[in-house]
């Protein structure tokens, strides 16, 4: 499976120089985003915003965000994920987070159902949950 860095459309896009932070992959039933360890920076949050926007525009019934390489998420990244969980739910789609660091799980567990993303322990579990939807 080839992972592609999320890049700007224009050749002169200043974010093209700062890639390898969020990777995306179109799978049969999901749009997969893999966060890199340096997600806790402002430029990476911009990339996460762009990646989630692209994923939300896809025709896939679910967006999976793999946090397996991340030790922590900034509050801005958490808020962004929660916002997209709500947006996708309104479209009858789901945001699924997998490999969420234990220290960050509490941000996602005690929310109302409309705002809560689905949490999975592994990428395989996430894909299986999506296939059950």
ChimeraX attribute file (.defattr): number of C-alpha atoms within 10 A of each C-alpha:
attribute: neighborCount
match mode: 1-to-1
recipient: residues
	/A:1	6
	/A:2	8
	/A:3	14
	/A:4	14
	/A:5	19
	/A:6	22
	/A:7	20
	/A:8	15
	/A:9	9
	/A:10	9
	/A:11	9
	/A:12	9
	/A:13	10
	/A:14	10
	/A:15	17
	/A:16	15
	/A:17	10
	/A:18	13
	/A:19	16
	/A:20	19
	/A:21	20
	/A:22	27
	/A:23	22
	/A:24	21
	/A:25	18
	/A:26	17
	/A:27	12
	/A:28	8
	/A:29	14
	/A:30	23
	/A:31	22
	/A:32	24
	/A:33	25
	/A:34	23
	/A:35	21
	/A:36	18
	/A:37	17
	/A:38	18
	/A:39	23
	/A:40	18
	/A:41	15
	/A:42	13
	/A:43	15
	/A:44	21
	/A:45	20
	/A:46	14
	/A:47	24
	/A:48	23
	/A:49	17
	/A:50	16
	/A:51	21
	/A:52	24
	/A:53	12
	/A:54	13
	/A:55	24
	/A:56	22
	/A:57	10
	/A:58	14
	/A:59	11
	/A:60	17
	/A:61	19
	/A:62	27
	/A:63	28
	/A:64	26
	/A:65	25
	/A:66	24
	/A:67	22
	/A:68	18
	/A:69	15
	/A:70	17
	/A:71	16
	/A:72	18
	/A:73	21
	/A:74	14
	/A:75	12
	/A:76	13
	/A:77	20
	/A:78	14
	/A:79	14
	/A:80	16
	/A:81	23
	/A:82	20
	/A:83	15
	/A:84	22
	/A:85	26
	/A:86	20
	/A:87	17
	/A:88	22
	/A:89	18
	/A:90	12
	/A:91	11
	/A:92	10
	/A:93	19
	/A:94	25
	/A:95	29
	/A:96	25
	/A:97	25
	/A:98	22
	/A:99	18
	/A:100	23
	/A:101	16
	/A:102	9
	/A:103	10
	/A:104	15
	/A:105	13
	/A:106	11
	/A:107	13
	/A:108	19
	/A:109	13
	/A:110	10
	/A:111	12
	/A:112	9
	/A:113	11
	/A:114	13
	/A:115	19
	/A:116	22
	/A:117	24
	/A:118	18
	/A:119	20
	/A:120	19
	/A:121	14
	/A:122	16
	/A:123	19
	/A:124	11
	/A:125	14
	/A:126	24
	/A:127	20
	/A:128	12
	/A:129	15
	/A:130	20
	/A:131	12
	/A:132	6
	/A:133	9
